[in-house]
């Protein structure tokens, strides 16, 4: 437990902001000076639209360790709340051009304790006969411990636990951040209130640069990108608990959920090259996209030819140049005592336990206890360059 550090305000009550609030409240004891602010409520933004896949297959060791840590937290979430974690397993389908990279990354993941199985196609066919591995698949990676969780319940659990520890929640919208040369500052609210802070953490996702603009501050290197999600009813022959499929070859993922639903989206990197205005999201996913996605899923899982379309919607990602979070102080932008955990690039929910831990330690000036959070600083986009790896030509896997 650390000494009380004064009023700490967290702006944004999605999975990341709520995790940050919980970790800070837990570390400052009573948490009485921790305030969570969100204009719409807890888990009411992009978190509520997350497909909430929980996996550990990453190409960077520290992020894979964060994913493994976060998965274990979500599996054993009872002391905090209800996460709804459901173990399904997850398979990744690769073409021949990725074979060497895949073998190296599987070994790295095994070395850090991830259960990761590398299969040839014949073995995969015997285990998953309902998947069409066709001639385009060269190798299969299977994670038996992966699955999905309930993003709204998990986020609510973090927020409620933070409030049990003494934190408070305010439903309001921040219109401007004003800082003082002497330290701390004030949040000007749309309601007319002024909220004083000693430290402020912005976990504002796709709305980050709008808030910085209103605060007369330079923007962060972020794009806001659209990601369609399509939902189907599964046929009886494909009902029940089934593994999630990440089809790298077709650039899509398919997530069976519950007993009878399936949802999914794309790994197309083109999606992350097109920045949009988060206040002008199209009402409907185009029919052409739904048709193309349906062709991909029925090709890979032929049983889905008997499935039926249910609905579709758009989610949004705040994407950094290397598709990994930005966790840093914003002093260099002129906002003293303001911190951020943004640029989550589609990884936010599955990494939220680790992101909350890293951010809380940064804000409270503690040494990093488990993960070196300094790798997420803004300076990595300068001369030093980013250390993060990813599969060439594949978006959101990293």
C-alpha positions in Angstrom: 0.0 0.0 0.0 1.3 3.5 -0.9 0.7 6.8 0.8 -2.3 8.8 -0.4 -1.2 10.7 -3.5 -4.0 13.3 -3.6 -7.0 13.3 -5.9 -6.5 11.1 -8.9 -9.2 11.4 -11.6 -9.6 8.7 -14.3 -11.4 9.9 -17.4 -13.1 6.9 -19.2 -14.9 4.0 -17.5 -14.3 1.3 -20.2 -12.4 -1.9 -19.4 -9.1 0.0 -19.3 -10.2 3.0 -17.2 -12.1 0.8 -14.8 -9.1 -1.5 -14.4 -6.8 1.5 -13.8 -9.3 2.9 -11.2 -9.4 -0.5 -9.4 -5.6 -0.9 -9.3 -5.1 2.7 -8.1 -7.8 2.5 -5.4 -6.4 -0.8 -4.2 -2.9 0.6 -4.0 -3.8 3.9 -2.1 -5.7 2.1 0.6 -9.0 3.8 1.1 -9.2 5.1 -2.5 -11.2 8.0 -1.2 -9.5 10.5 -3.6 -10.0 8.3 -6.7 -12.7 9.6 -9.1 -13.9 7.8 -12.2 -15.6 10.0 -14.8 -17.5 8.9 -17.9 -20.1 10.7 -20.0 -22.2 7.6 -20.7 -21.6 5.3 -17.8 -19.5 2.3 -16.9 -18.7 0.0 -19.9 -21.0 2.1 -22.1 -18.6 2.9 -24.9 -16.5 0.6 -27.1 -16.1 -1.9 -24.3 -19.8 -2.8 -24.7 -19.2 -3.7 -28.4 -16.0 -5.8 -27.9 -16.0 -9.4 -29.1 -13.9 -9.9 -25.9 -11.7 -12.7 -27.2 -9.1 -13.6 -24.6 -6.0 -15.1 -26.2 -2.2 -15.2 -25.7 -0.8 -15.6 -29.2 1.4 -12.5 -29.7 4.6 -11.9 -31.5 6.2 -9.8 -28.7 7.3 -11.5 -25.5 6.3 -8.8 -23.0 2.8 -8.4 -24.6 2.4 -12.2 -24.6 3.3 -12.2 -20.9 0.7 -9.4 -20.3 -1.9 -11.5 -22.2 -1.1 -14.6 -20.1 -1.3 -12.6 -16.9 -4.6 -11.0 -18.0 -6.1 -14.3 -19.0 -5.3 -15.8 -15.6 -6.8 -12.8 -13.8 -10.0 -13.1 -15.9 -10.2 -16.8 -15.2 -10.0 -16.2 -11.4 -11.9 -13.0 -11.2 -14.2 -14.0 -8.3 -12.6 -11.7 -5.7 -13.2 -8.7 -8.0 -16.5 -9.6 -9.7 -17.8 -11.7 -12.6 -15.8 -11.9 -15.8 -17.9 -14.5 -17.6 -14.7 -16.1 -18.9 -15.5 -19.2 -21.0 -12.7 -21.5 -22.1 -13.2 -22.6 -25.7 -9.7 -22.9 -27.1 -8.6 -20.9 -30.1 -6.9 -22.0 -33.4 -4.8 -19.9 -35.7 -4.6 -20.9 -39.4 -1.5 -20.0 -41.3 -0.3 -20.3 -44.9 3.2 -21.5 -45.7 4.8 -18.1 -45.9 4.4 -17.7 -42.1 5.7 -21.1 -41.1 9.1 -20.0 -39.9 7.7 -17.0 -38.0 5.0 -19.2 -36.4 7.5 -21.9 -35.3 9.7 -19.3 -33.6 6.8 -17.6 -31.9 5.3 -20.8 -30.7 8.6 -21.7 -29.0 8.8 -18.2 -27.4 5.2 -18.6 -26.1 6.0 -22.0 -24.7 9.1 -20.7 -23.0 7.0 -18.1 -21.1 4.4 -20.7 -20.0 1.7 -20.4 -22.6 0.1 -23.6 -23.6 0.6 -23.6 -27.4 0.3 -26.5 -29.8 1.8 -26.5 -33.3 0.0 -28.9 -35.6 0.3 -30.0 -39.2 -2.9 -30.0 -41.2 -3.6 -33.8 -41.0 -3.5 -33.7 -37.2 -5.8 -30.6 -37.1 -8.3 -32.3 -39.5 -8.6 -35.2 -37.1 -9.3 -33.0 -34.1 -11.5 -30.4 -35.9 -13.4 -32.2 -38.7 -15.9 -29.4 -39.1 -13.2 -27.0 -40.3 -12.2 -27.0 -43.9 -8.4 -26.7 -43.9 -8.2 -26.9 -47.7 -4.9 -26.5 -49.6 -4.3 -22.9 -48.5 -3.5 -23.9 -44.9 0.0 -25.0 -44.1 0.1 -25.0 -40.3 -2.3 -24.7 -37.3 -1.6 -23.3 -33.9 -4.0 -24.2 -31.1 -4.3 -22.6 -27.7 -6.4 -24.8 -25.5 -6.8 -22.3 -22.6 -8.1 -19.3 -24.7 -11.7 -18.2 -24.9 -13.8 -15.2 -24.4 -15.3 -13.2 -21.5 -18.1 -10.8 -20.8 -16.7 -7.3 -21.3 -19.5 -5.4 -19.6 -19.6 -7.6 -16.5 -15.8 -7.5 -16.2 -15.6 -3.8 -16.5 -18.5 -3.3 -14.0 -16.7 -5.6 -11.6 -13.6 -3.5 -11.7 -15.6 -0.3 -11.3 -17.7 -1.6 -8.4 -14.7 -3.0 -6.6 -12.9 0.4 -7.0 -16.0 2.1 -5.4 -16.0 -0.5 -2.6 -12.4 0.6 -1.9 -13.6 4.2 -1.7 -13.5 5.5 -5.2 -16.4 7.6 -6.6 -18.1 7.7 -10.0 -19.3 10.8 -11.8 -21.4 10.6 -15.0 -20.4 13.7 -16.9 -18.4 14.7 -19.9 -15.0 16.4 -19.8 -14.9 19.4 -22.2 -11.4 20.6 -21.3 -8.3 19.8 -19.2 -6.5 22.7 -17.7 -3.2 22.2 -15.9 -1.2 24.4 -13.6 2.6 25.0 -13.7 2.6 24.3 -10.0 1.1 20.9 -10.5 -2.4 19.4 -10.8 -5.2 21.1 -12.6 -8.9 21.3 -13.3 -11.3 19.4 -15.5 -14.0 21.6 -17.0 -17.2 19.6 -17.4 -20.1 20.0 -19.8 -22.4 20.2 -16.8 -20.5 23.4 -15.7 -18.7 21.7 -12.8 -15.0 22.0 -12.3 -13.2 18.9 -11.0 -9.9 19.5 -9.4 -7.2 16.9 -9.7 -3.7 16.3 -8.5 -3.2 13.7 -11.2 -5.4 12.8 -14.2 -5.4 9.6 -16.3 -7.1 9.7 -19.7 -8.4 6.3 -20.9 -10.6 7.8 -23.5 -10.1 5.5 -26.4 -11.3 6.8 -29.8 -12.2 10.2 -28.2 -8.7 11.0 -27.0 -7.6 13.4 -29.6 -10.8 15.3 -29.5 -10.3 15.9 -25.8 -6.7 16.9 -26.4 -7.8 19.3 -29.1 -10.4 20.9 -26.8 -7.6 21.2 -24.2 -5.4 23.1 -26.7 -2.9 20.3 -26.8 -1.1 18.5 -29.6 -2.7 15.2 -30.7 -1.3 11.8 -30.1 -0.3 9.6 -33.1 -3.7 7.8 -33.2 -6.1 6.8 -35.9 -9.8 5.9 -35.3 -10.7 3.0 -37.4 -14.0 1.1 -38.1 -14.3 -2.6 -37.5 -17.5 -4.3 -38.5 -18.8 -7.3 -36.5 -21.2 -9.7 -38.0 -23.4 -12.0 -35.9 -25.1 -15.3 -36.9 -27.3 -18.0 -35.5 -25.4 -21.3 -35.7 -27.1 -24.4 -37.0 -27.8 -27.3 -34.5 -24.9 -29.3 -36.0 -22.4 -26.6 -35.0 -24.0 -25.7 -31.6 -22.3 -25.8 -28.2 -18.8 -24.8 -27.1 -16.5 -24.6 -30.1 -13.0 -23.1 -30.5 -12.5 -19.6 -31.8 -10.9 -19.6 -35.3 -8.4 -17.0 -36.4 -8.2 -17.5 -40.1 -5.0 -15.6 -41.0 -5.2 -16.9 -44.6 -8.6 -15.3 -45.3 -8.0 -12.3 -42.9 -11.0 -13.1 -40.6 -11.9 -14.5 -37.2 -14.9 -16.5 -36.2 -16.0 -16.6 -32.5 -18.7 -19.2 -31.5 -20.4 -17.8 -28.4 -22.7 -19.4 -25.9 -24.5 -22.4 -27.4 -25.9 -21.0 -30.6 -24.3 -17.7 -31.7 -21.3 -16.8 -33.8 -19.7 -13.4 -34.2 -16.6 -12.2 -36.0 -14.7 -9.7 -37.9 -11.6 -9.0 -40.0 -7.8 -9.0 -39.8 -7.6 -6.9 -42.9 -4.9 -4.3 -42.3 -6.6 -2.0 -44.8 -9.2 -1.4 -42.1 -6.6 0.2 -39.8 -5.3 2.5 -42.6 -8.6 4.4 -42.9 -9.1 7.0 -40.2 -12.7 8.1 -39.5 -14.5 10.7 -37.3 -15.7 8.8 -34.2 -18.8 11.1 -34.2 -19.8 10.1 -37.7 -20.1 6.3 -37.6 -22.2 4.8 -40.5 -25.5 3.4 -39.4 -25.2 0.1 -41.2 -22.5 -2.3 -42.2 -22.6 -2.6 -46.0 -24.3 -5.6 -47.5 -21.2 -6.3 -49.6 -19.1 -6.7 -46.5 -21.6 -9.0 -44.9 -21.7 -11.1 -48.1 -18.0 -11.3 -48.3 -17.6 -12.2 -44.7 -20.3 -14.9 -45.0 -18.5 -16.4 -48.0 -15.3 -16.6 -45.8 -17.0 -18.3 -42.9 -18.9 -20.8 -45.0 -15.7 -21.7 -46.9 -13.8 -22.3 -43.6 -16.7 -23.8 -41.6 -19.1 -25.4 -44.2 -21.7 -26.2 -41.5 -22.4 -22.4 -41.3 -24.1 -22.7 -44.7 -27.1 -23.7 -42.6 -26.6 -20.8 -40.2 -28.7 -17.6 -40.4 -27.7 -13.9 -40.3 -28.7 -12.2 -37.1 -27.3 -8.7 -37.0 -24.2 -6.5 -37.6 -22.7 -3.4 -36.1 -19.6 -1.2 -36.1 -17.0 -1.1 -33.3 -14.1 1.4 -33.4 -10.4 1.0 -32.5 -8.0 3.7 -31.4 -4.9 2.6 -33.4 -1.3 3.6 -32.7 1.3 3.4 -35.5 2.6 0.0 -34.2 -0.8 -1.3 -33.0 0.2 -1.3 -29.3 -0.9 0.9 -26.4 0.5 4.3 -25.5 1.1 4.5 -21.8 2.9 7.6 -20.7 3.0 11.0 -19.0 1.8 13.9 -21.3 4.2 16.5 -19.9 5.8 16.7 -23.3 2.5 17.8 -24.8 2.1 20.5 -22.1 -0.2 18.6 -19.8 1.7 18.3 -16.5 0.4 15.6 -14.2 -1.8 14.1 -16.9 -1.2 10.5 -18.0 -2.7 8.3 -20.7 -3.4 4.7 -21.5 -4.8 4.8 -25.1 -4.0 3.5 -28.6 -5.2 0.1 -27.5 -5.6 -1.0 -31.2 -8.2 -3.7 -30.5 -6.2 -5.4 -27.7 -7.7 -3.3 -24.8 -10.1 -5.7 -23.2 -8.0 -8.8 -23.3 -5.0 -6.9 -21.8 -7.0 -4.7 -19.4 -5.8 -6.4 -16.2 -2.2 -5.8 -17.2 -2.9 -2.4 -18.5 -4.5 -1.4 -15.2 -1.5 -2.6 -13.3 1.1 -0.9 -15.5 -0.8 2.4 -15.6 -1.4 2.5 -11.8 2.3 2.0 -11.1 3.2 4.8 -13.5 0.8 7.2 -12.0 1.8 6.4 -8.4 5.5 6.7 -9.3 6.2 3.1 -8.3 8.7 0.8 -9.9 7.1 -1.5 -12.4 6.5 -4.8 -10.5 5.8 -7.2 -13.3 6.0 -5.6 -16.7 8.3 -2.9 -18.0 5.8 -0.2 -18.9 8.4 2.1 -20.3 8.3 0.2 -23.7 4.9 1.8 -24.2 6.1 5.4 -24.0 5.6 7.9 -26.8 9.3 8.1 -27.5 9.3 4.8 -29.2 7.8 6.5 -32.3 10.9 8.7 -32.6 14.5 7.8 -33.5 14.5 4.8 -31.2 11.8 3.0 -33.2 9.2 0.5 -32.0 10.3 -2.9 -30.7 6.9 -4.5 -31.5 6.7 -7.2 -34.1 3.7 -8.5 -36.0 2.7 -10.8 -38.8 3.3 -9.0 -42.1 0.1 -8.1 -43.9 -2.2 -9.0 -40.9 -4.0 -6.4 -38.9 -4.9 -6.6 -35.1 -3.0 -9.8 -34.4 0.3 -8.1 -33.5 
